[in-house]
Amino acid sequence: MRISIIRKAHFNAAHRLFKPEWTDEKNREVFGICSNPNFHGHNYKLDVKITGELDPETGILMDLKTLKELIEQHVEIYFDHKNLNLDLIEFKSKVPTAENICIVIYDILRKVISEQLDIHIKLSETPRNFVEFPAQN
């Protein structure tokens, strides 16, 4: 029997959407005010959904305390109060869009959560703007 559990988390971070090889004008044209040279920040909300086969003996898919600790250790501490452009290696050559941040979080958690479990990430940048990875039909 397949079932899902979801853990909510959050972190605060600053970023600037820009490509250094582009002119300031082209960056403003593509990224708008999010290309401000002085950066801007968000209070990111994160939902981590784990799906898999329920253990019939224990009635548990994954220990929620373990999931909480993995998210804290590998995501919240890593991203919280950081300038994503300057502080995180993943964004040295990648624009820190919400989409790219979501994929990076997925990749980080995929390394520490059993391959037998599916992972779905929902990252909210504002109350009205969020991204999900992998995409669901």
Backbone as a ProteinNet text record, in pm:
[ID]
protein_1_A
[PRIMARY]
MRISIIRKAHFNAAHRLFKPEWTDEKNREVFGICSNPNFHGHNYKLDVKITGELDPETGILMDLKTLKELIEQHVEIYFDHKNLNLDLIEFKSKVPTAENICIVIYDILRKVISEQLDIHIKLSETPRNFVEFPAQN
[TERTIARY]
83.9	0	89.2	72	150.9	83.2	166.9	118.2	223.2	183.1	275.7	274.3	390	401.6	459.1	427.8	476	530.9	647.7	709.7	725.6	680.5	694.7	818.9	885.5	1005.4	1012.4	1112.4	1130.3	1274.4	1310.7	1439.6	1427.6	1517.3	1522.2	1653.2	1645.4	1766.9	1751.8	1866.7	1870.6	1926.6	1888.8	1944.6	1926.8	1991.3	1975.2	1963.9	1863.1	1848.2	1921.2	2030.4	2106.1	2207.4	2246.9	2352.4	2467.3	2583.8	2694.1	2740.5	2717.1	2760.4	2664.5	2548	2452.6	2475	2424.4	2428.9	2326.3	2343.5	2244.1	2106.8	2105	1977.9	1907.1	1980.9	1919.1	1874.2	1955	1914.2	1784.8	1773.4	1649.9	1532.7	1558.3	1452.7	1399.1	1488.7	1448.6	1399.4	1471.9	1444.6	1374.3	1357.1	1286.6	1354.1	1271.9	1327.1	1404.7	1386.3	1460.3	1608.4	1645.1	1784.9	1855.2	1793.5	1850.3	1992.6	2092.3	2231.8	2254.6	2163.5	2178.6	2106.9	2057.9	1992.4	1855.6	1781.7	1654.3	1632.4	1540.6	1524.5	1383	1372.8	1243.4	1242	1122.2	1097.6	1039.7	1128.9	1089.1	1016.4	910.6	837.6	861.6	884.3	921.6	831	779.1	705.4	783.3	820	889.4	792.2	754	659.2	735.8	720.4	784.1	673.1	689.5	587.8	654.6	587.1	639	543.9	596.5	517.7	518.7	402.2	386.9	441.6	521.5	571.7	454	409.5	291.6	314.4	437.7	466.9	461.5	521	527.1	416.3	357.9	258.9	322.6	454.1	529	590.2	583.5	653.1	797.8	814.4	945.9	926.1	1018.2	1010	1009.2	902.4	892.4	1001.7	1047.2	1157.1	1285.1	1308.5	1424.8	1414.5	1296.8	1276.8	1300.2	1247.5	1268.2	1417.1	1491.7	1635.1	1712.6	1675.3	1742.5	1719.4	1596.3	1565.3	1639.2	1639	1710.4	1858.8	1919.6	2063.9	2109.1	2037.3	2084.2	2023.7	1913.1	1849.2	1843.1	1772.3	1751.1	1882.7	1969.7	2097.1	2179.9	2177.6	2257.3	2211.2	2078.2	2023.5	1992.9	1963.4	1909.3	2006.9	1955.3	2029.8	2155.9	2144.3	2255.5	2221	2324.6	2310.2	2336.5	2234.4	2246.3	2349.9	2357.5	2454.9	2597.8	2622.7	2759.5	2802.4	2708	2743.2	2730.9	2653.7	2630.1	2691.9	2774.1	2847.2	2753.1	2634.9	2540.2	2499.2	2508.7	2462.8	2576.6	2695.5	2808.3	2791.8	2730.1	2712	2565.8	2475	2333	2254	2157.6	2075.1	1987	1986.5	1908.6	1759.3	1696.2	1550.9	1484.5	1357.9	1283.8	1289.9	1281.7	1286.9	1420	1530.3	1662	1685.3	1637.2	1651	1576.7	1457	1375.5	1447.5	1507.4	1579.6	1702.8	1773.2	1891.4	1850.1	1741.5	1693.1	1658.6	1590	1559.5	1687.3	1786.1	1912.3	1983.3	1980.2	2043.2	1973.4	1841.1	1766.8	1769.7	1777.4	1782.2	1905.3	2012.7	2136	2125.2	2029	2022.7	1893.1	1804.5	1678.4	1676.9	1634.9	1633.4	1575.9	1644	1598.2	1462.1	1423.7	1293.7	1178.3	1209.7	1107.8	1111.9	993.2	983.4	985.5	1047.8	1055.6	989	908.5	848	870.5	921.2	951.8	857.7	800.6	723.1	791.7	834.9	903.4	821.8	779.9	703.4	796.3	802.9	887.5	808	679.3	584.9	456.3	360.8	235.1	162.5	191.1	121.2	208.1	337.5	428.4	503	486.6	558.2	592	689.5	732.4	733.4	721.8	725.2	819.6	891.3	978.9	982.3	973.5	944	801.9	779	646.6	549.5	427.3	323.1	219	171.6	69.3	-67
-117.3	0	124.8	210.4	333.9	444.2	523.4	634.2	743.5	865	977.6	1043.2	1097.2	1183.5	1316.3	1424.1	1556.4	1626.8	1685.9	1766.4	1908.8	2006.7	2147.4	2203	2295.7	2359.4	2500.4	2576.9	2710.3	2756.5	2854.2	2921.2	3058.5	3147.2	3282.4	3296.3	3353	3367.6	3484.1	3537.1	3645	3590.6	3656.7	3619.2	3733.2	3717.2	3808.4	3721.8	3747.6	3675.5	3754.5	3699.3	3763.2	3665.9	3695.1	3618.2	3715.9	3688.6	3784.4	3812.6	3719.5	3741.3	3832.8	3863	3952.3	4096	4189.4	4329.8	4352	4461.9	4497.4	4515.1	4573.5	4596.6	4463.6	4366.2	4237.5	4165	4171.7	4110.6	4172.8	4305.8	4372.6	4332.9	4319.7	4281.8	4142.3	4048.5	3909.5	3888.6	3942	3912.1	4024.7	4140.3	4251.9	4299.2	4337.2	4389.9	4285.1	4159.3	4052.6	4052.4	4138.2	4150.1	4266.4	4321.6	4431.7	4396.8	4480.3	4450.4	4436	4490.3	4481.9	4362	4270.1	4147.5	4177.3	4073.6	4081.5	3946.2	3940.2	3816.9	3764.3	3638.3	3570.8	3489.2	3470.3	3375.5	3251	3159.9	3041.1	2941.8	2884.3	2775.8	2649.9	2541.5	2416.5	2303.8	2226.4	2103	1988.6	1891.9	1773.2	1655.9	1598.7	1487.2	1359.8	1260.2	1129.5	1027.7	949	850.7	714.6	612.5	477.8	375.1	256	144.5	147.6	141.9	136.9	4.5	11.1	-110.2	-174	-293.7	-354.1	-391.7	-415.4	-454.7	-335.8	-221.2	-104.7	-4.5	-6.8	94.2	229.4	230.9	354.4	351.8	464.8	480.4	521.4	627.4	679.6	754.5	742.2	812.8	962.9	1031.4	1175.4	1253.7	1203.3	1268.9	1262.1	1149.2	1135.4	1231.1	1240.2	1332.4	1476.1	1512.3	1646.7	1676.8	1583.4	1603.2	1613	1533.2	1540	1675.3	1725.1	1854.8	1965.6	1961.4	2063	2063.3	1946	1933.8	1966.2	1917.3	1927	2041.5	2099.1	2207.6	2335.5	2332.2	2455.8	2519.6	2445.3	2501.9	2547.8	2472.1	2502.3	2631	2652.8	2766	2887.8	2868.6	2976.6	3092.5	3212.6	3338.2	3341.9	3287.6	3288.3	3379.4	3428.7	3491.3	3378.4	3332.2	3213.3	3231	3350.1	3375.4	3365.7	3414	3425.6	3310.7	3251.4	3154.9	3008.1	2977.4	2836.7	2801.6	2700.7	2657.2	2621.9	2570.8	2528.8	2645	2768.7	2883.5	2971.3	2918	2991	2998.4	2897.3	2895	2872.7	2889.3	2864.7	2979	3033.4	3141.3	3083.7	3146.4	3092	3126.8	3082.2	3096.5	3000.7	3022.6	2929.4	2788.3	2778.2	2648.1	2578.2	2650.8	2590.7	2558.5	2643.5	2616.6	2487.6	2472.6	2353.5	2226.9	2232	2116.2	2085.4	2188	2167.6	2100.8	2145.6	2083.9	1937.1	1909.6	1770.6	1688.2	1738.9	1665.7	1640.5	1737.6	1721.9	1611.1	1616	1516.2	1378.4	1374.3	1244.5	1164.7	1232.7	1166.3	1106.1	1152.7	1107.4	1035.1	1019.3	947.7	824.8	713.2	585.5	597.5	533.2	530.4	461.7	382.6	314.4	411.8	531.9	632.2	741.5	782.5	894.3	1024	1125.7	1257.1	1357.8	1445.2	1555.6	1682.4	1787.4	1912.9	2021.3	2096.3	2216.7	2331.5	2431.8	2546.9	2671.5	2740.3	2864.4	2981.9	3069.3	3187.9	3303.4	3307.1	3402.3	3324	3383.3	3310	3271	3340.8	3311.6	3247.1	3237.3	3181.5	3062.1	2946.5	2828.1	2740.1	2653.6	2558.7	2419.9	2319.4	2180.4	2100.3	2008.3	1918	1783.5	1673.6	1670.8	1716.2	1757.8	1802.1	1685	1718	1614.8	1644.3	1539.6	1558.8	1577.8
0	0	0	-102.6	-110.7	-31.1	33.7	115.8	114.7	150.8	154.4	291.4	328.9	446.3	397.6	468.6	429	552.8	535.8	641.5	588.1	665.8	631	698.3	628.6	681.2	622.4	664	607.3	623.7	543.1	556.3	491.5	529.1	474.2	397.9	277.7	197.7	100.7	60.4	-38.4	-169	-277.5	-407.2	-505.6	-618.3	-731.6	-855.9	-936.1	-1061.2	-1169.2	-1215.7	-1322.3	-1379.4	-1500.7	-1567.5	-1591.5	-1534.3	-1544	-1686.5	-1777.1	-1915.8	-1993	-1934.7	-1997.8	-1951.1	-2028.5	-1987.2	-1876.2	-1802.5	-1699.9	-1763	-1883	-1952.2	-1983.8	-2036	-2068.9	-1941.5	-1833.8	-1707	-1656.5	-1663.1	-1618.4	-1707.5	-1837.2	-1931.3	-1899.9	-1868.5	-1844.1	-1701.2	-1602.1	-1461	-1385.5	-1448.9	-1385.8	-1258.1	-1159.2	-1034.1	-955.7	-988.7	-920.4	-958.3	-1054.2	-1094	-1023.2	-921.9	-844.5	-800.5	-833.2	-796.8	-645.9	-564.9	-419.3	-358.1	-443.1	-399.3	-337.2	-307.7	-236.7	-169.6	-72.9	2.6	4.1	48.1	61.9	189.7	241.9	350	282.5	246.1	170.8	261	208.3	274.5	191.5	260.6	194.9	241.7	146.8	176	113.1	193.5	144.1	159.7	46.2	43.5	10.7	96.2	78.1	52.1	-53.6	-90.7	-109.3	-63.1	-79.7	-22.7	-6.1	46.7	199.1	256.7	401.4	454.6	557.9	623.2	697.1	655.5	717.9	863.9	902.3	1040.6	1135.8	1092	1182.3	1156.2	1035.9	1000.1	969.7	945	921.8	781.9	713.8	585.9	612	689.8	728.1	858.3	947.5	1075.2	1049.2	1090.2	1067.7	1140.9	1253.4	1325.1	1241.8	1177.4	1090.6	973.1	910.9	799.5	844.8	959.8	1016.2	1030.9	1086.3	1108.3	977.4	877.6	747.6	681	687.9	629.2	703.3	834.4	913	879	883.2	865.3	723.4	623.2	485.5	405.1	453.2	378.1	460.6	573.3	649.1	693.2	753.8	799	679.9	572.6	454.4	384.1	373.7	299.9	386.6	514	596.7	614.6	593.2	608.7	522.4	402.7	308.3	190.9	126.5	-3.4	-102.9	-168.9	-252.6	-362.9	-420.5	-527.5	-477.5	-357.2	-306.4	-216.6	-145.7	-41	-81.1	-183.9	-217.8	-352.7	-351.2	-470.8	-585.8	-553.1	-657.3	-748.1	-696.4	-773.1	-824	-825	-884.2	-1035.6	-1095.5	-1240.7	-1280.2	-1184	-1208.8	-1144.5	-1216.6	-1162.9	-1050.9	-931.3	-819.6	-826.8	-935	-948.1	-850.6	-824.5	-738.5	-797.2	-929.9	-995.4	-967.4	-984.6	-961.4	-813.9	-724.9	-581.1	-546.4	-599.7	-574.5	-621.1	-739.1	-793.1	-708.4	-663.8	-578.5	-447.4	-387.8	-263	-287.4	-396.5	-431.5	-441.1	-513.9	-533.2	-400.4	-311.1	-179.6	-101.3	-96.3	-18	-82.9	-215	-284.2	-240.6	-204.4	-161.7	-21.4	59.7	199.4	234.4	136.6	159.2	69.2	123.5	52.7	-87.5	-181.7	-320.6	-334	-234.6	-238.8	-217	-172.1	-144.4	-250.2	-296.1	-389.1	-309.6	-367.5	-303.9	-395.8	-337.4	-410.6	-328.8	-393.4	-326.4	-376.2	-282	-314.4	-240.9	-315.3	-258.2	-288.3	-182.2	-197	-172.2	-271.3	-260.9	-200.3	-231.5	-172.9	-146.8	-77.2	-54.7	-182.9	-293.5	-418.7	-525.2	-503.1	-603.6	-547.3	-612.4	-568	-687.6	-666.3	-769.9	-708.3	-794.6	-750.6	-838.9	-775.4	-850	-778.4	-853.1	-995.8	-1023.2	-1148	-1188.7	-1179.7	-1143.6	-1137.6	-1242.3	-1307.7	-1412.3	-1353.4
[MASK]
+++++++++++++++++++++++++++++++++++++++++++++++++++++++++++++++++++++++++++++++++++++++++++++++++++++++++++++++++++++++++++++++++++++++++

